[in-house]
Amino acid sequence: MVQPVRRWTLDDLTIIQEVLWKTWLDSYSHFIPEEDLRSYFSEHYDLDSLRTLFHNPMADGFVALDDDKVVGFMRTARDPEENRYYVSSIYVLPQYQAKGIGKALMVRAAAEAKAFRLDRIWVGVMVQNTQAVDWYKSMGYEVVRTEPFTMGKSTVDHHVGFIKIDSIR
């Protein structure tokens, strides 16, 4: 079933915070302490930070809906110097996962990248988030490098790679 996806609005920021937090707890809390998650969240996803991201001309955000309720969020960024399109964040509430919502967001990212005449989407994912790694690999994810990523006092390995947009359907 195709899920509706639209660009984010300023009115979405509070619900986006909820989606992020609930998804983080579900995805990351088994390998990153909650204190470190809270620290990173407070620094990077408070309302002021989200407003700044919203107004950044090189970044964009999209929400996925189920019956007009925001159940997923994706943040993207275009880097014209590297000629790359990044999916910086993608989160779907745990109870809505495996229902095509993440895929609908990635299809939208593929369309956005294609509009810039790009043939791939760059993605980063924590190695220990095996469910997400496997999901990206199901779309043809190719890891280019692994580097450290720090949240609070915790540092984890983070894959960086790409998915060819033609493999996202």
PyMOL commands that set and color helices and strands:
alter all, ss='L'
color gray80, all
select helices_A, chain A and resi 10-28+34-44+47-54+94-96+101-115+130-137+165-167
alter helices_A, ss='H'
color red, helices_A
select strands_A, chain A and resi 5-7+59-66+69-79+84-92+120-126+142-151+154-164
alter strands_A, ss='S'
color yellow, strands_A
deselect
rebuild
show_as cartoon
